[in-house]
Amino acid sequence: MADKIHFTLSNNQMTDVTVNVFDDRTGQQVLVNVPLNQGESTSVEVFADSSGQGAAHWTFASSDGSVNSNKVQTGINDGDECTLG
């Protein structure tokens, strides 16, 4: 079984959002419609590749529609802190 890594995903947007995160190694959705207030963070777990790094992408949107975006992040190391945008 492959190792997992853990990283923190922080909301650096100007509003509260709902976040979905996908593990790009397995294709599985690892966070589903998680509310994330402005300035707050959540922990994410994804599988590591043979180099011990993870890859993920996420989508996020505010309830009023003012923010609606996505991001791809590769080369994630255990303990990294990533931001939405």
Stockholm file with secondary structure:
# STOCKHOLM 1.0

chainA/1-85         MADKIHFTLSNNQMTDVTVNVFDDRTGQQVLVNVPLNQGESTSVEVFADSSGQGAAHWTFASSDGSVNSNKVQTGINDGDECTLG
#=GR chainA/1-85 SS CCCEEEEEEECCSSSCEEEEEEETTTCCEEEEEEEECTTCEEEEEEECCTTSCEEEEEEEECTTSSCEEEEEEEEECTTCEEECC
#=GC SS_cons        CCCEEEEEEECCSSSCEEEEEEETTTCCEEEEEEEECTTCEEEEEEECCTTSCEEEEEEEECTTSSCEEEEEEEEECTTCEEECC
//
